[in-house]
């Protein structure tokens, strides 16, 4: 369950897995519409952990560090504006993504690097895995009884796993 879903679910009297005090803290915060717009996604994860009396996820370690990079990549793609990029100029996301070993064999040597290079299977797989890992770590930190995150071995590509 995503962080925004947790906020919404806190208004549901049948919410399971969180202590009643945590639910009440989230409900009080959920009354402020500005809060949803003002906080970044990862700050919302930290806020729910704070409501549960847990420390925030460590931003210097993976998967949180990688999800922060993923959010930057998402924003660069979704809010793309063409800009002049010289052949010797490195895009701000190029080094962090290539340092992770993410490759696009269809785009090797082509310029400009962005936006084409990161639109590949290796980046898509990395994005899914790091998002899943962050959600799993977050749910564990909250002490949820029934985590809703797919296990690494439960999905190996292809058709989506059966939810039943």
N, C-alpha and C positions, 0 to 999 in steps of 0.2 A: 504494500500500500504506500503510495507516494505521500510526501509531506503535506501537500495541499489537501489530499484526501483525509489525512489524519485530522487536520483542522476542521474540515467539514464533518467528518464522522464524530467529532467530539460533541456535536449537537444532537447526535443520535443516542437515545437512552440505552440502546442495546450494544454499545461499543464494548468489545472484549479486549483483554490483554493488557490494558493500562490500569494503573492504580487509580482509584477514585479521585485522589488529590491532584494527580496529573491531569486527569480529564477536566477537572474544574479549572485548573490554571489555563489549559488550552481554550476552554469555553470563554473565559474572561478575555483572553487575548483576541479571540475570534470576533468579538463585538466591535473591534476597531477595523473598519474597512481599509483605512490607510496602511495598516500593517502589511496587508497582503501585497500592496503595490510598492511599499517602501523597501521591503527586504528582498535581497537576492535569494535565489533558491537555496543555496547552501546555508545561508543565514537562517532560513526557516527550519532546516534540519536541526541546526544548533539550538534554536529557540524551543523546539519540542523537547530536545534532550534536556535543556535547562528546566523546562516545566516538570520533567520527570526526576530532577535532581541528579542528572548524569553529566559528566564532562562532555564538552564538544568533541567531535571527531577531529583527529590530528590532521591539520592542513599541510603538514610537511611530508606526510606519507601517502602512499597509494592506498585506497582508491580515491580518496578525497582530492588529492593533488591532481590526479588524472581527470576526474570529473570537472574540476575547475577549468582545466585545459579544454575539455570537451565543450563546456558552456561557452568559452571564448570562440571555439571553432564554430559552434552553432550560431552564435551571434554574427560572426563574420560572414557566414553563408547566407543566413536569413536576411540580414541587413546589408547585403553586398552593394557596394558602390564602386563602379570601375575607377581605377586609379592607375596612373602611370607607374609601371614597375620596370626599372632598368634591368638588363640582363645580369648585372653584377650585384643587384640589390636582393637581399634576402627578406622574404615576408616574415612578419613577427611570429607566425605560428610554424614556420618551416623547420627551424632548428628543434623546438620541443617535440614535434611530431616525428621527424626523422630520427631523433635520438632514441625514440621508443622502438625503432626498427620497423615502423609502418611503411610499407612500400606499395607503389602502384605501378606494376610492370607495363601498363598501357600508356603511361605518361612519362616514362624515363627520358630525361634529357629535354623534354619540351618546356618551353617558357611561354608565359609566366607560370610559376609554380602554383599560384592561387588564382582562381578557385578550382582548377581542374584536378590537381594532384590529390588532395584529400578526399575526393569523391570516389572512393574505391572500397572494395570488399574488406581489406585489412583494417581500414579506419572504422568501417561499419561494425565489424566484429569486436574491435577494441572498445568502441563506444558502448555496445551492448554489454560486454563483460564488465567494464568498469562501473557502469550504471547499476548493474545487478549486484556487484560486490559492495558498492556504497550502500545500497538499500538493505542488503543483508547485514552489514556491519551496524547500520543504524537501528535496524529492528532488534538485533542482538543487544545493543546498548540499552534499548528501551525495555528489554526483557519480555518481549512479546511471546505469547504461548504458541501461536500458530503463524510462523513467518509465511509471507505470501510471495517470496522470491524463489524463482526456479533454481534448482541446484545445477551446478556446472555440468554434471553428467546427464541431466534430464533433457538437454536440448543440444543436438549436434547439427543444426542447420536443416535445410529443407522445409517441409511443411511445419506449421506451428504445432507444438505438442497439444494433445487432447487434454482439455481442462477437467474432464470427468474422472 
